[in-house]
């Protein structure tokens, strides 16, 4: 319906759910549970806060337009950029609180007190395109009469290899955090793999699980298994006894608690599986390759910037000597590159160790390393731990309630295998 009175100051442009999809969803009015969803009693507050009188709004808009036109006449800047690009640059620059020349000096001398990592990344997005550089160079008028966004691009265009410098500056600023995060994740995967392999308690639980599974599959081609893929153990929770209350996971918990109680805390040996499940081994190797690639690109930048002395000197604007700032950049970044290479060599050694552990883990569980996913494996182990510990707690509660899982015989009421042999 068309509103004749106050209108919203701004519409809420959400994406509507098709009416045919509402039934049975969270939006189904037949299942509405929150009384506060009826907001009619708040209509006056909403109107006073978020609506406006069209006539008053029209008058205010007219006043704003007049003020803007007046300001434009006073400013009389020369605009070379389209309005959207100029506005985007101006909005971003407002967050710097510093002059164009100070930004330029900070880029040339790697001054982190002026430019932090976030600001460097914003600057990289604002750099003039090749077409904008041509446009600015073709302007023969007074630079001071250009608009603020055009003056900024003009300043950036006077920095030799500005994009390469900024990328190198950004790499230097983020290197330690990226390297440290990579090392930490590699260590988690490698150490967790070793803990899983070394855990005799986890091995014992899996042996009991194998025996239990072979009993269940007696007389079937799935029986007499020598081992199983780790995700198979998660199926135990879905196999229910005739009463639908006891699962094969409950029975495994009762079996371990009764026969091998020292194995109940096997999860203590497997700390790190939850974190390791969130880590992609391939992603770690990709990140290391990217860091090495950034080092290679920085090396190329340093070679490009190390220009012969006869080409060094004052910049096009005559605003200052670039030779000293170039020397500063080369000195700082050359030392950083050497240090980064050494530290990435240390990370590579840790990655090599992780890959060895990864292959050992796959072999230990009878898997093909070429198709084995460490994150899936650790995720399945972590899920099994959760299911097992929950089943232990539920099993003990059943015992308190007088339900003796072990006393009722194996799940399904069987006392021997389908072949008639006791297992």
C-alpha positions as CSV (number, residue, x, y, z in Angstrom):
1,X,0.0,0.0,0.0
2,X,1.1,3.6,-0.8
3,X,1.8,5.6,2.3
4,X,0.3,9.1,2.4
5,X,1.7,10.1,5.7
6,X,5.3,9.9,7.0
7,X,7.6,7.7,5.0
8,X,10.7,5.7,6.1
9,X,14.0,7.7,6.0
10,X,15.5,4.6,4.4
11,X,13.9,1.4,3.2
12,X,15.1,-1.9,4.5
13,X,16.2,-3.6,1.3
14,X,16.2,-7.2,2.4
15,X,15.8,-10.3,0.3
16,X,12.3,-11.7,0.8
17,X,11.8,-15.4,1.2
18,X,9.3,-16.8,-1.4
19,X,5.9,-17.4,0.2
20,X,6.0,-21.0,-1.1
21,X,9.1,-21.6,1.1
22,X,7.7,-20.3,4.4
23,X,5.7,-23.3,5.5
24,X,7.7,-25.3,8.0
25,X,10.5,-22.8,8.1
26,X,11.6,-20.5,10.9
27,X,9.3,-17.9,9.4
28,X,6.1,-20.0,9.6
29,X,3.6,-17.9,11.5
30,X,1.9,-21.0,12.9
31,X,5.0,-21.8,14.9
32,X,5.7,-18.2,16.0
33,X,6.9,-18.3,19.7
34,X,8.0,-14.8,20.4
35,X,5.3,-12.4,21.5
36,X,7.6,-9.4,20.8
37,X,7.2,-10.1,17.0
38,X,3.9,-8.1,17.3
39,X,5.3,-4.5,17.3
40,X,2.1,-2.5,16.7
41,X,2.4,-1.1,20.2
42,X,5.7,0.5,19.3
43,X,4.5,2.1,16.1
44,X,4.7,5.7,17.5
45,X,8.3,5.2,18.6
46,X,9.3,3.7,15.2
47,X,7.6,6.6,13.3
48,X,9.3,9.3,15.4
49,X,12.7,7.7,15.0
50,X,12.8,6.3,11.5
51,X,10.2,8.1,9.5
52,X,10.0,11.7,8.1
53,X,7.4,14.1,6.8
54,X,7.8,14.2,3.0
55,X,7.2,17.9,2.8
56,X,9.8,18.7,5.5
57,X,12.3,16.2,3.8
58,X,11.8,17.9,0.5
59,X,12.6,21.3,2.0
60,X,15.7,20.0,3.7
61,X,16.9,18.4,0.5
62,X,16.5,21.6,-1.3
63,X,18.5,23.4,1.3
64,X,21.3,20.8,1.1
65,X,21.4,21.0,-2.7
66,X,21.7,24.8,-2.5
67,X,24.5,24.5,0.1
68,X,26.3,21.9,-2.0
69,X,26.1,24.1,-5.1
70,X,27.4,27.1,-3.2
71,X,30.3,25.0,-1.8
72,X,31.1,23.7,-5.3
73,X,31.4,27.3,-6.6
74,X,33.7,28.3,-3.8
75,X,35.9,25.2,-4.2
76,X,36.3,25.6,-7.9
77,X,38.6,22.5,-8.0
78,X,39.6,21.0,-11.3
79,X,38.2,17.4,-11.5
80,X,39.8,14.8,-13.7
81,X,38.3,11.7,-12.1
82,X,34.7,10.5,-12.3
83,X,32.7,11.3,-9.2
84,X,32.5,7.8,-7.8
85,X,36.3,7.2,-8.0
86,X,37.1,10.6,-6.5
87,X,34.7,10.1,-3.6
88,X,36.1,6.6,-2.9
89,X,39.6,8.1,-2.7
90,X,38.5,11.0,-0.5
91,X,36.6,8.8,1.9
92,X,39.6,6.5,2.3
93,X,42.1,9.3,2.7
94,X,40.0,10.8,5.5
95,X,41.1,7.8,7.6
96,X,44.8,8.6,7.3
97,X,44.8,12.0,9.1
98,X,48.1,12.9,7.4
99,X,49.2,14.9,4.3
100,X,49.9,13.4,0.9
101,X,53.6,14.3,1.2
102,X,53.8,12.5,4.6
103,X,52.3,9.4,3.1
104,X,54.8,9.6,0.2
105,X,57.7,10.0,2.6
106,X,56.4,7.0,4.7
107,X,56.2,4.8,1.7
108,X,59.7,5.7,0.6
109,X,61.3,5.2,4.0
110,X,59.1,2.3,5.3
111,X,57.9,4.4,8.2
112,X,55.6,2.2,10.2
113,X,54.7,5.0,12.6
114,X,52.8,6.7,9.8
115,X,51.5,3.7,7.9
116,X,50.3,0.5,9.6
117,X,49.4,-2.7,7.7
118,X,45.7,-1.8,7.2
119,X,46.6,1.6,5.8
120,X,49.1,0.1,3.5
121,X,46.5,-2.3,2.1
122,X,44.1,0.6,1.6
123,X,46.8,2.6,-0.2
124,X,47.5,-0.3,-2.5
125,X,43.8,-0.3,-3.5
126,X,44.0,3.5,-4.2
127,X,47.0,3.6,-6.5
128,X,46.5,5.3,-9.8
129,X,45.9,3.2,-12.8
130,X,48.0,3.6,-16.0
131,X,45.2,5.6,-17.6
132,X,44.9,7.8,-14.6
133,X,48.7,8.4,-14.6
134,X,48.5,9.4,-18.3
135,X,45.5,11.7,-17.5
136,X,47.4,13.4,-14.6
137,X,50.6,13.8,-16.7
138,X,48.7,15.4,-19.5
139,X,47.2,18.0,-17.1
140,X,49.3,21.2,-17.7
141,X,47.6,23.5,-15.1
142,X,48.3,24.3,-11.5
143,X,48.6,21.1,-9.4
144,X,47.2,23.0,-6.4
145,X,43.9,23.6,-8.3
146,X,43.3,19.9,-8.7
147,X,40.7,18.2,-6.5
148,X,42.1,16.4,-3.3
149,X,41.7,13.0,-4.9
150,X,43.6,14.0,-8.1
151,X,46.4,15.6,-6.0
152,X,46.8,12.4,-4.0
153,X,47.1,10.3,-7.2
154,X,49.6,12.9,-8.6
155,X,51.7,12.4,-5.4
156,X,51.6,8.6,-5.6
157,X,52.5,8.7,-9.3
158,X,55.8,10.5,-8.5
159,X,57.0,7.5,-6.3
160,X,59.2,5.2,-8.5
161,X,57.9,1.6,-8.5
162,X,55.2,2.6,-6.1
163,X,53.1,-0.6,-6.4
164,X,56.1,-2.9,-6.0
165,X,57.3,-0.8,-3.0
166,X,53.9,-1.0,-1.3
167,X,53.6,-4.8,-1.9
168,X,57.1,-5.3,-0.4
169,X,56.2,-3.0,2.5
170,X,53.0,-5.0,3.1
171,X,54.8,-8.3,2.9
172,X,57.4,-7.1,5.5
173,X,54.6,-6.0,7.8
174,X,52.6,-9.2,7.7
175,X,55.5,-11.7,7.4
176,X,56.0,-12.5,11.0
177,X,52.3,-13.1,11.7
178,X,51.9,-15.3,8.6
179,X,55.1,-17.2,9.3
180,X,54.2,-17.7,13.0
181,X,50.7,-18.9,12.2
182,X,52.1,-21.3,9.6
183,X,54.6,-22.7,12.0
184,X,52.0,-23.2,14.8
185,X,49.6,-25.0,12.4
186,X,52.4,-27.3,11.1
187,X,53.4,-28.1,14.6
188,X,49.8,-29.0,15.6
189,X,49.4,-31.4,12.7
190,X,52.8,-33.0,13.1
191,X,52.6,-33.4,16.9
192,X,49.0,-34.7,16.8
193,X,49.9,-37.3,14.2
194,X,52.7,-38.6,16.4
195,X,50.4,-38.7,19.5
196,X,47.8,-40.8,17.6
197,X,50.5,-43.2,16.4
198,X,52.1,-43.5,19.8
199,X,48.8,-44.0,21.7
200,X,48.6,-47.7,22.9
201,X,45.3,-46.9,24.6
202,X,43.7,-45.7,21.3
203,X,45.0,-48.8,19.6
204,X,43.5,-51.0,22.3
205,X,40.0,-49.3,21.9
206,X,40.3,-49.9,18.1
207,X,41.2,-53.5,18.6
208,X,38.1,-54.0,20.8
209,X,36.0,-52.2,18.2
210,X,37.3,-54.5,15.5
211,X,36.4,-57.6,17.4
212,X,33.0,-56.2,18.1
213,X,32.4,-55.3,14.5
214,X,33.6,-58.7,13.3
215,X,31.1,-60.3,15.7
216,X,28.3,-58.2,14.3
217,X,29.3,-59.1,10.7
218,X,29.9,-62.9,11.3
219,X,28.9,-65.0,8.3
220,X,28.8,-62.0,6.0
221,X,31.4,-60.8,3.5
222,X,32.0,-57.8,5.7
223,X,33.1,-60.1,8.5
224,X,36.6,-61.3,9.3
225,X,38.0,-57.8,8.7
226,X,41.7,-57.2,9.5
227,X,41.0,-53.5,10.1
228,X,38.7,-50.7,9.1
229,X,38.8,-47.1,7.9
230,X,38.6,-44.7,10.8
231,X,35.3,-43.1,9.7
232,X,33.7,-46.5,10.0
233,X,33.8,-46.4,13.8
234,X,31.3,-43.5,13.7
235,X,28.6,-46.0,12.5
236,X,28.4,-47.6,15.9
237,X,26.2,-44.9,17.3
238,X,23.6,-45.6,14.6
239,X,23.3,-49.3,15.3
240,X,20.6,-49.8,17.9
241,X,19.5,-52.7,20.0
242,X,15.9,-54.0,20.0
243,X,14.9,-51.5,22.7
244,X,16.2,-48.6,20.5
245,X,17.9,-47.1,23.6
246,X,21.2,-49.0,23.6
247,X,23.6,-48.4,20.6
248,X,26.6,-50.4,19.6
249,X,28.7,-47.4,20.8
250,X,27.1,-47.9,24.3
251,X,28.0,-51.5,24.2
252,X,31.6,-50.6,23.2
253,X,31.8,-48.2,26.1
254,X,30.5,-50.9,28.5
255,X,32.9,-53.5,27.1
256,X,35.9,-51.2,27.6
257,X,34.7,-50.1,31.0
258,X,34.3,-53.7,32.1
259,X,37.2,-55.5,30.4
260,X,39.8,-52.8,29.9
261,X,38.9,-49.8,32.2
262,X,42.5,-48.4,31.8
263,X,41.6,-47.5,28.2
264,X,38.6,-45.3,29.1
265,X,40.7,-42.1,29.1
266,X,42.4,-42.8,25.7
267,X,41.3,-39.3,24.6
268,X,44.0,-37.8,26.8
269,X,46.6,-39.2,24.4
270,X,44.9,-37.6,21.5
271,X,44.9,-33.9,22.4
272,X,45.1,-31.7,19.4
273,X,42.7,-33.7,17.1
274,X,40.0,-31.0,17.3
275,X,42.5,-28.3,16.3
276,X,44.2,-30.5,13.7
277,X,40.9,-31.3,12.1
278,X,40.5,-27.6,11.1
279,X,43.9,-27.5,9.3
280,X,44.4,-28.3,5.6
281,X,47.8,-29.9,5.1
282,X,47.7,-28.8,1.4
283,X,46.7,-25.3,2.5
284,X,49.9,-25.1,4.7
285,X,52.1,-26.1,1.8
286,X,50.3,-23.5,-0.4
287,X,50.9,-20.8,2.2
288,X,54.6,-21.7,2.4
289,X,54.9,-21.5,-1.4
290,X,53.2,-18.1,-1.4
291,X,55.6,-16.8,1.2
292,X,58.6,-18.0,-0.8
293,X,57.0,-16.4,-3.9
294,X,56.7,-13.1,-2.1
295,X,60.4,-13.3,-1.2
296,X,61.2,-13.9,-4.9
297,X,59.1,-10.9,-5.9
298,X,60.7,-8.7,-3.3
299,X,64.1,-9.7,-4.7
300,X,63.0,-8.6,-8.1
301,X,61.8,-5.3,-6.7
302,X,65.1,-4.6,-5.0
303,X,66.9,-5.2,-8.3
304,X,64.5,-2.8,-10.1
305,X,64.9,-0.1,-7.5
306,X,68.7,-0.3,-7.3
307,X,69.0,2.1,-10.2
308,X,72.4,3.5,-11.4
309,X,73.5,6.6,-9.6
310,X,73.2,8.7,-12.7
311,X,69.4,8.0,-12.8
312,X,69.0,8.9,-9.1
313,X,68.3,12.4,-8.0
314,X,65.4,14.7,-7.6
315,X,61.8,13.6,-8.5
316,X,59.7,15.2,-11.1
317,X,58.2,17.7,-8.7
318,X,61.6,18.8,-7.3
319,X,60.1,18.1,-3.8
320,X,63.1,16.2,-2.5
321,X,66.0,13.9,-3.1
322,X,64.9,10.3,-3.8
323,X,68.4,8.9,-3.6
324,X,68.6,8.8,0.2
325,X,65.1,7.4,0.6
326,X,65.9,4.7,-2.0
327,X,69.0,3.8,-0.1
328,X,67.0,3.5,3.1
329,X,64.4,1.3,1.4
330,X,67.1,-1.0,-0.2
331,X,69.0,-1.3,3.1
332,X,65.9,-2.2,5.3
333,X,64.3,-4.5,2.7
334,X,67.6,-6.3,1.9
335,X,68.1,-7.2,5.5
336,X,64.5,-8.3,5.8
337,X,64.8,-10.5,2.7
338,X,67.8,-12.3,4.1
339,X,66.1,-12.9,7.5
340,X,62.9,-14.0,5.8
341,X,64.7,-16.5,3.7
342,X,66.4,-18.0,6.7
343,X,63.2,-18.3,8.7
344,X,61.3,-19.8,5.8
345,X,64.1,-22.4,5.6
346,X,63.3,-23.3,9.2
347,X,59.6,-23.5,8.4
348,X,60.3,-25.8,5.4
349,X,62.1,-28.2,7.7
350,X,59.0,-28.3,9.9
351,X,56.8,-28.9,6.9
352,X,59.0,-31.8,5.7
353,X,58.7,-33.3,9.2
354,X,55.0,-32.9,9.1
355,X,54.7,-34.6,5.7
356,X,56.8,-37.5,7.0
357,X,54.5,-37.9,10.0
358,X,51.5,-37.5,7.7
359,X,52.7,-40.4,5.5
360,X,53.4,-42.5,8.6
361,X,49.9,-41.8,10.0
362,X,48.3,-42.9,6.7
363,X,50.4,-46.1,6.6
364,X,49.7,-46.9,10.2
365,X,46.0,-46.9,9.5
366,X,46.3,-48.8,6.2
367,X,45.5,-45.8,4.1
368,X,47.0,-44.5,0.8
369,X,48.9,-41.3,1.5
370,X,48.0,-40.0,-1.9
371,X,44.3,-39.9,-1.0
372,X,44.5,-39.7,2.8
373,X,43.1,-36.5,4.2
374,X,44.6,-35.5,7.6
375,X,41.9,-33.0,8.4
376,X,39.2,-35.7,7.7
377,X,41.0,-38.2,9.8
378,X,41.5,-36.0,12.8
379,X,37.9,-34.8,12.5
380,X,36.7,-38.4,12.6
381,X,38.9,-39.2,15.6
382,X,37.6,-36.2,17.4
383,X,34.0,-37.1,16.6
384,X,34.6,-40.6,17.8
385,X,36.0,-39.3,21.1
386,X,32.9,-37.2,21.6
387,X,30.6,-40.1,20.8
388,X,32.5,-42.5,23.0
389,X,32.7,-40.2,26.0
390,X,29.0,-39.3,25.7
391,X,28.2,-43.0,25.5
392,X,30.3,-43.8,28.6
393,X,28.3,-41.1,30.6
394,X,25.0,-42.4,29.3
395,X,26.0,-46.0,30.0
396,X,26.8,-45.1,33.6
397,X,23.4,-43.4,33.9
398,X,21.7,-46.5,32.6
399,X,23.5,-48.5,35.2
400,X,22.3,-46.1,38.0
401,X,18.8,-46.6,36.5
402,X,19.1,-50.4,36.8
403,X,19.9,-51.1,33.1
404,X,22.9,-53.4,32.9
405,X,24.1,-53.3,29.3
406,X,26.6,-56.1,29.7
407,X,24.2,-58.3,31.6
408,X,21.7,-58.3,28.8
409,X,24.1,-59.9,26.4
410,X,25.4,-58.5,23.1
411,X,23.2,-56.1,21.2
412,X,20.2,-57.8,19.6
413,X,20.0,-60.4,22.4
414,X,22.4,-62.8,20.7
415,X,24.8,-64.9,22.8
416,X,26.9,-66.3,19.9
417,X,27.7,-65.6,16.3
418,X,25.2,-66.5,13.6
419,X,27.6,-69.4,12.9
420,X,27.0,-70.7,16.4
421,X,30.5,-70.1,17.6
422,X,31.1,-68.0,20.7
423,X,33.1,-64.9,20.1
